Amino acid sequence: MQFQGTKDYVATDDLKIAVNAAVTLERPLLVKGEPGTGKTELARQVADSLGLRMIEWNVKSTTRAQQGLYEYDAVSRLRDSQLGEERVHDVKNYIKKGKLWEAFESDEKVVLLIDEIDKADIEFPNDLLQELDKMEFHVYETGETIRAANRPIMIITSNNEKELPDAFLRRCFFHYIQFPDAATMKKIVAVHHPDIKDSLLTTALTQFYEIRDTAGLKKKPSTSEVLDWLKLLLAEDLSPEDLARDGADALPKLHGALLKNEQDVHLFERLAFMARSRR
């Protein structure tokens, strides 16, 4: 079971090695990187490449680890007991299975994505340590133990918003997705915009990397944002000459696809002002 990338996802050699190492070791693959570098999409493409079903657990700031196992609705059971409902006698009627339970009880191997784990409370990763180690958990309300019939391929993403506990990191295989260089970015663009002219692409990417390298930029534009920008350039039928900038016009064409806050827009406006002042 080897991941070699797909026609819709450009995976670098080191990323393919990381995925296959995690599969071999049967450890979760912890993937970090800038937002928009394809961390979430990686899980979908691994599932597609290996012909496996994917189960997705999207973590929010309010998500608790227990929700990934199961939730017991004691309030509904109390209400039903007061109403004399027959279903109240079976506690299983009030247990909602979580994503980990769903993955563990699958008859076939699945890919389990735990997306943006760093959004949750700092204790969230620690609360999953036993489940990651033993691939099982206990349901106290029913007395049963849920064990993974087939150990899932687990991919965990993080935007590095907060540090993850050492005990959690020891249980993972780690990979950091570097921001694509120009050559890799051209391959990524070719997947999404195969008909784009090379002259336009070269000019646009040169400008894109210049913007990313601008000192003082608060939010660097990501891969997903440059793909959106190129889509707009194609829709507007712009030429390489149309993208030309001078000191008086430092903002890129259709900059709203690349610059996502007013501080960065003001930065480029100040650069234009300074350029004009030097003339």
Buried (B, 14 or more C-beta within 10 A) or exposed (E): EEBEBBEEBBBBEEBBEBBBEBBEEEBBBBBBBBBBBBBBBBBBBBBBBBEBBBBBBEBEEEBBBBBBBBBBEEEBBEEBEEEEEEEBEEBEBBBEBBBBBBBBEBEEBBBBBBBBBBBBBEEBBBBBBEBBEEBEBEBEBBEEEBEBBBBBBBBBBBBEEEEBEEEBEEBBBBBBBEBBEEEBBBEBBEEBBEEBEEEBBEBBBEBBBEBBEBEEBEBBBBBBBBBBBBBBBBEEEBEBEEBEBEBEEBBBBBBEBBBBEEEBBEBBEEBBEEBEEEE
